Amino acid sequence: MSGTESIRVGNKGRIVLPADIRQRRQWAEGTTLVAVETESGVLLAERSALEEILRKQLSGADVVASLLEDRRRASAAEDDA
């Protein structure tokens, strides 16, 4: 992988990805990308790559238990109000 590239936001909010990035990523014209806004910036990735990132982040996590615990805390806060 190469270093950092500067990209400008152009007319109508469009950006042009440098050719070397598109070639390394094998992103041809018409490739659908997903933009994910984070606290640190914006992640631009193909859907399959994004799914892999999420799988790694969630591996070993009990998402259902976490959601249930969040709901229990919210419910307790509502009862106290």
N, C-alpha and C positions, 0 to 999 in steps of 0.2 A: 504494500500500500504506500501511497505517496503522502505528502504532507498536507498542509492546509491550502484551501482554495478560497479566493474571494468571489462572492456571487452578489450581484446587484439585483434589487427588486426593480423591475421595469414597468412598462405601461400595463395597466390593468392588473397589477400585482404579480405579473409573470416573472419567473426566474428561469435562467438557462443554466443547466448543469454543464460544467466543462466536459469536453469530449473524452478526455482521459478517464474521468470518473465513470462516464457512461460505458466506455469500453471495458474497464476493469470489472464493472458490475454486470456487464452484458445486458444493459438496459437499452433496448431498441425503441424506436418511435412507437408509441402506443402502449408502452409498458405502464401498468397501473401501479402507482406508489401510494403509500399511506403516510400522512403527516401526523405525528403524535406530539402534542405540545406538552412539555415537562417544565418543571421549575427552572431547569438549567438551559433550556432552549427547545429546539424542534428536532425531532428524529424523523428522518425520511428513509423509508424502507419498503421493500416489497412485502406483500401480505405474508408470504411464507416465512420470510426472515423475521417478521414481527411476531408471528405465532411461535417460532422457535425461541425468541427472546423471552416471551411471556411464559413458555413452558419451563425454561430455566429458572426464571424468577419465582415461579409458583411451585417448583418441585419440592416435595416434602411439606408443603403448606397445606393445612386443612382449611380450605376456603370456606366450606359450609360452617364449620365450627366458629371461624372468625366472624362470619356474617351473623350467626346466631348470637354470639357474645355482644357484638355491636348493637343488635336489636334489643337485647336484654338491658344493656346500659341505657339506651334511649328510652325504653319503657319505664325503667326505674326513675330516670330524670323527669319524665312526664308525670309520674305518680307523686313525686316530691313537690311538683309545682303547684 
